[in-house]
Amino acid sequence: MTTIKNIKPVTAEQLFDLLKKEFADYVNSKLDSNLTIEYAHVYDLIDVSFPEVIEGYAFTITVNENEIVITKNEQNTKYDASLLEKHLVDFLTEKCE
């Protein structure tokens, strides 16, 4: 679990829109890849999935007025999601701190 202080106040809706518009380009440029990324948003939770490499949701992002919490969803997978997590944390830190 990673926590990012929400210095620039951002709502879950704003973060969801930001992820949909910018995160795929960000992570794909960092990895020199063309990953498909899917998102699901309900209330203050955003689920992030990489269906080509990880089955199910890879991360859950919880947004409140003070912080953003990223939880790695532990699953039986052959893919190490640590690099994806690092880029997600870096992206959110850059956009929200």
RANOR-V365466 format. One record per residue. RES is the residue in three letters. PSI is psi in radians with two decimals (none if undefined). D_LAST is the distance of its C-alpha to the last C-alpha in Angstrom with 1 decimal. Layout:
{{RES:PSI:D_LAST} {RES:PSI:D_LAST}}
//
This chain:
{{MET:2.34:17.4} {THR:2.37:13.8} {THR:2.33:11.3} {ILE:2.20:7.5} {LYS:2.33:6.6} {ASN:1.27:6.0} {ILE:-0.80:4.9} {LYS:1.85:5.9} {PRO:2.21:8.9} {VAL:2.39:10.0} {THR:2.91:13.4} {ALA:-0.64:14.9} {GLU:-0.77:17.0} {GLN:-0.74:14.3} {LEU:-0.68:12.6} {PHE:-0.81:16.2} {ASP:-0.74:17.0} {LEU:-0.79:14.1} {LEU:-0.82:15.2} {LYS:-0.64:18.8} {LYS:-0.60:18.5} {GLU:-0.42:16.4} {PHE:-0.70:16.0} {ALA:-0.80:19.7} {ASP:-0.72:19.9} {TYR:-0.96:17.0} {VAL:-0.66:18.5} {ASN:-0.58:22.0} {SER:-0.63:21.5} {LYS:-0.62:20.1} {LEU:-0.04:23.0} {ASP:0.98:25.6} {SER:-3.01:26.5} {ASN:0.97:27.0} {LEU:2.53:25.8} {THR:2.32:26.0} {ILE:2.33:23.1} {GLU:2.62:23.8} {TYR:2.58:21.7} {ALA:2.36:23.0} {HIS:2.17:21.4} {VAL:2.07:23.0} {TYR:-1.97:21.6} {ASP:0.24:18.3} {LEU:2.42:18.9} {ILE:2.13:18.3} {ASP:2.40:20.6} {VAL:2.27:20.2} {SER:2.67:23.4} {PHE:1.39:24.9} {PRO:-0.38:28.5} {GLU:-0.41:30.1} {VAL:-0.38:29.1} {ILE:2.25:28.2} {GLU:2.30:30.2} {GLY:-2.98:28.4} {TYR:2.26:24.8} {ALA:-0.69:22.9} {PHE:2.61:19.7} {THR:2.25:18.9} {ILE:2.18:15.4} {THR:2.22:15.5} {VAL:2.26:13.3} {ASN:-3.12:13.8} {GLU:-0.31:12.6} {ASN:-0.46:10.9} {GLU:2.90:9.7} {ILE:2.20:10.1} {VAL:2.19:13.0} {ILE:2.13:14.5} {THR:2.22:18.2} {LYS:2.16:20.5} {ASN:1.95:23.7} {GLU:2.16:26.5} {GLN:2.79:29.4} {ASN:1.77:32.4} {THR:2.67:31.4} {LYS:-0.22:32.5} {TYR:2.30:29.2} {ASP:1.98:26.6} {ALA:0.15:23.2} {SER:-0.71:21.3} {LEU:-0.69:20.5} {LEU:-0.72:19.4} {GLU:-0.76:17.2} {LYS:-0.79:15.7} {HIS:-0.59:15.0} {LEU:-0.80:13.6} {VAL:-0.79:11.1} {ASP:-0.76:10.3} {PHE:-0.86:10.1} {LEU:-0.65:7.8} {THR:-0.79:5.4} {GLU:-0.69:6.1} {LYS:-0.42:6.2} {CYS:-0.12:3.8} {GLU:none:0.0}}
//
